[in-house]
Structures are given as structure tokens and as C-alpha cells.
């Protein structure tokens, strides 16, 4: 089977709005996501992430603006959109009495695949998403991480152009979370699948996404690569606690390329740099060569949480209780 030709833009939205009574959950969202891109939609619970995804997946209708997915309008061509997307939501309903293989076969037939096509896709999906021998066991015996991977496999059975993942690792332990990350990377790298990923985990967006849209109160407040966003709010900081002549320490590091500023505060030397990781070793060497005794050397890199704090005045507070997820 061959995927259908991809449009110039995988997902677009212009002034997208979705209300629930007097509450505006999605407030004028614009999107332009390229084919083959992993786009991270980052924000706290209640920001409107899941609502935006549900509109793009044609599960609910927009109240304003427009959106296209895989070249088709979500409001006027929902059937065409659904044929071209895979969706794995937070609250996927999996029959505990079915085996994994039974679920995947049913999913394939629901998408109109022949028995032969389903058999081919089962082999391909099983190679992409590591379910192992559990695929023949009842889903009720699966761990949380295994259920997430099965849901991911079900979303891929019809070879979609675009995959929507709604907070795929919420509530998972760190090992299971890392496994899901590996699967997502593999899908993107091996198949070129466009992935729209909502998350409240800063590390997840930083680790996986080519670009990140930061959502707050239904609006995108910033967009760019993780590195662009982090550099937009500040530089990395290296803090050296020293024992000895502060002026000698300043003299030792001032000529190092990549350093923006260097200041002394008591027994601490504070150094700002655009790329702290590449500068910290030259700083240590320079201080040692200048005869400065260093008690400890610390690198603090800018995080996406710093970006969110700068833009909104708040930090993203992560809650692992699925009942508290954004359901607006």
C-alpha cells in the first residue's frame, strides 16, 4: 500500500475558535504544520490543547475560523480527513477481553482494509511499535505503557499521513514514557509521519518536537523550535564558586568565545553564554590556568518552563491524574 500524496501543508488553522457556552476554549489559533514535522502543542491543563486536537480530528466542530488536515477542510470534508489521520487520545476505550491482535484486526477492517491488507499492516505495525508477545494476550493484562503502545499501533493500522497523539505519556512511569518516545521518533524517522503531539511535559516537547506551539488560555503565545524559544528569553548561566582573587577569575574568562557577560558577586563568578554546554569546559580550563581555585562549577540552561514563565507569569504544573486532564 502507498500513502496518498501529501499536501504542501499537513495541518493548517486560521483563527480557529471553539466555545462551550460562555467559555472560549480555543481562541483564534493559527497553525501551519509541514509534512513530516513533529509539532508539540505545549501547555498546562485547561489551556485548550485537547479541544484544538478534537477540532482538527473532526470530533467536534469549530465555532469560528477554519482548518485543513491532509488538504481537507475539517468542517466540510470530515470523512476525507478521517481516512488520512490516526488518533490516539488520552481516554482511549480498549476492550479488556479482546487480545491486542483482535483489536488491530478489527481496526483495520473498520478502515476498509481487506484481510490481506490487514495481515500486511499487522506485520509492519508490529515492527514499528514494540508490543512483543503481549499482542496475543487479553488487553486487560496489559500495563499502562503497553496499552498506550497498543493504542498507538491501532492508530497506525491504516497507514495514516498524520498522527495525532493527545498527551501520550501522561501518567506513565519514566521507563514507559521513554519507550513511547522511542516509538514516536521511529514513526517519524522511518515513515516520515507528521505527528501532532499535545503535552504538558516540558521535557517531552523539548525532546521530541521539531517545533513547539505554547498554548495558554486558548491562545498560542509563542511558537518556534525549542532552541529558538529558549534563546528568546535568556542565555545559559554558568556559576563558579571561587576561592581567591575575583579579578583574576574575571580576567581568566573574559576572552573566551561565546561568553556574553561575566560578573562577580561575592565568591561567585556568574557567566552568561548563548551555549553554556560548549563553554563550561573552556571556563574550567581558563580558571585553572589562571590559578583560580574553583569550589564548584554549575551550568543552568534555559528551559521551556522559563519560556512559559516569561510569557505568562506562571509555570506549567503537571498533574498525572487523567481525570484532571483538559477535557474542555
Order of alpha helices (4+ residues) and beta strands (2+ residues): beta-beta-beta-alpha-beta-beta-alpha-beta-alpha-alpha-alpha-beta-alpha-beta-alpha-beta-beta-alpha-beta-alpha-beta-beta-alpha-beta-alpha
